[in-house]
Amino acid sequence: MKRRWFIFGTAGLFTADQLLKTYVEQNLDKKEERKIAGPFVLRRIGNEGMCLGLLSEKPEIVRILALSAAGAVTLFQGAALMRRKGFWKRKGLCLLSAGAWSNTFDRFARGYVVDYIGLSLKDSKLAKLTFNLGDIFLAAGALVLSVQSIFSSSREKKRVSEDGDPEKGKLP
């Protein structure tokens, strides 16, 4: 797959999340909930902190951490795009980058991250959870990279055990 498609993919996912955040900001009141499908509801929450409101009383630190993480992921994505191999690594980094930049953009543009997908469940702790597509992209990207890492390390071990020479099994 051509490298530019990963860049377009990242931009497209970022845009989709930003469009949904804008829709929610313009069309939902803060206490309003709309049923989407199954246990999922659309609600509007402004999260000034990180995951689950962590460090919400220190928004400047959260902004710096978010910008640093998004920058690091983007550097890794750029490095992965320069290599010929690594489709799944590029795919995972594409998801991570889109989610990281979407939430980071919110922090700087709005001062908080708009979360809009909630759960309507009997368990009050789970019912309070609210997230956005960017959060889903981050989780999916981490999952893809974890699985890719497990499989690539097992292939590496298999090459080393077949050849008996650890240097022979390394990729150029």
BELHUKA-V661760 format. One line per field, one symbol per residue. phi: phi as a letter, one per 20 degrees, with the letter a starting at -180 (. if undefined). psi: psi as a letter, one per 40 degrees, with the letter a starting at -180 (. if undefined). burial: # if it has 24 or more other C-alpha atoms within 12 Angstrom, else .. Layout:
phi = ???
psi = ???
burial = ???
This chain:
phi = .ffffffffffffgfgffffffgffedcffefccfdaleecebdcddedeglmgmfecffffffffffffffffffffffffefeogffffffffgffffffffgggeednbeedbdcddcffffffefcbcfgffffffffffffffffffffffffffffemdfffffef
psi = hiddddddddddddddddddddddddehideihhhchbehihihhhheaahfehfdegdddddddddddddddddddddddeidifddddddddddddddddddddddddeihhhehihgidhddddehhaidddddddddddddddddddddddddddddddehdddeii.
burial = .....##.###.##..##.##..##.......#.......###########.......#..##..##..#..##..#..##....######################....#########........##############.##...........................
